[in-house]
Amino acid sequence: MEKQREKLKNKTARRYLRKVRGLLPCSRKMKDEITAPLRRSMAEYLLERPDASAEDFRARFGTPEVIAASCLEDVETTDLLRRLRLRRRVTAILVSTAFAALLVWVGFIIRSYYEVKNQVINGPEVTTPIVEETFDPFGA
């Protein structure tokens, strides 16, 4: 059963929640689980004050940094550390792959440069055809 998230109608509320979610170092699914209580509280608050400003949200709930830190306190430490290690590994693999691709590309550019340079200095490579003469001992 898939839960439908209620969309916050206040643009400032969406920005505030997006900032909190951006500070959480975990997957989107886990961010949804962590921020669900905050989203519900914000929706209730918006029923009371539909035109709430960013300052109102900070005064009511705290700064996004404080909210993110308190949400992370509830998450199991080992699970969070595992996810962070995984994120670091993926980042390292992507950076290494990009660097390897860059090295291969630079190698092809250098090789092409030297091929063109040799053609200019030595002239185009000309091959002379080899003609085989056959020996006919009877002189025909």
N, C-alpha and C positions, 0 to 999 in steps of 0.2 A: 504494500500500500504506500503510494508516494504522497508525501505531505506537500500541500500547496503553501508556499510562503505568501503571506499577506504583504502586498506591496505598500510601502509607506508612501503616503500621498504628499507629504511635506518634503520638498527638495532638500532643505537643510538637514532633515532627519536622515535622508538617504546618504547625503555626503558624510554625515557624522558616522553612520554605520559602516560606510565604505572605508573610512579612515581607520576605524577599529579593526575591520577585517584585514586591511592591508598590513597592519602591525602584527597580525598573528602568523607565525611561521609554520603553517600546516596546510593540509589539502583543503580544497573547497568544501568537500563533504564535512570535514571536521570543523571548519569555520562555521558552516551552517549549524552544526550541533552546538557549538560553543556560544554562538551569538543569538540563538533562538530565544532564550529568556530575555536578553536585552531588547530584541526586536519586539517581543510582546509588551514589555514595559514601555518602550517608546510609543507603541501604538496606543496604549492606554493613556499615556501622557498627552498624546496628540488629540485624543478625544476631549480632554479638558482644555488644552491650549492648541488649537489647530494652526495658529500662526506663530508657533514657537521659533525663536531664533537660535543661532549657534550658541550664543551666550546662555540662553535658557537651558539648552541641552547640557552644556558644561556645568552649569550650576546644579542641575538636577542629578546628572549621572556621573559627572567628573570628566576629565580630559580623556580623549581617545587612548592616550598612552596608559593612563591609570586603569581604564576599563580593560584594555588588552592584557595588562599585567595581572589584574585580578582574575580574568578568565583563564589565563595560563596557570594560575595557582591551582585551579580545579582539575586541570588535566594531569593525568598520571605522568610523572617525570620520565620514567623509562620509555613510555610511548612517544613522548615529545622528543627525547634525545634520539631515539631510533629514526624518527621522521627527519630530524635535522641532519643526521649522518647521511641518510639516503639523499637528501637534497644536495649536500656537499658532494657526494659521489657523482650524482648526475651532472652537477655543474662542472666538476673536474673532467669528466668524460667528454662533455660538450666542448670545453675549452681545449682539451688535448686534441680532439678530432679537428676542430677548426684550425689549430696550429699546424697539425700534420697536413691538412689540405692546403694551407698557405705555403708550406715548405715545398710540396709537390708542384704547386703552381709556379713558384719562384724558380724551381729547378727546370721546368719546361720553358720558362721565359729565358733563362740563362742559356739553355741548350739552343734555343732558336736564335738567340743573339749570336752565338759563336758559329752556327751554321751559316747565317747570313754574312758574317764577317769573313769567314773562310771563302765564301763564294766571291766576295768583292775582291779580296786579295789575290786569290789563286785563279780567279775566273771560273766560269761554269765548268763543271766536270764533264769532260768529253771522253767518250769511249770510242775506240777505233775498232771497227769490225775485223775479226780475224778470218782471213780467207784461207781455206785449206786447199792446197794444190795437190792433186793426185799425180802420182808418177806412173806413167804408162811405159813399160819397158819395150813395147813393140812399136812405139811411135805412131800410134793410130790417131 
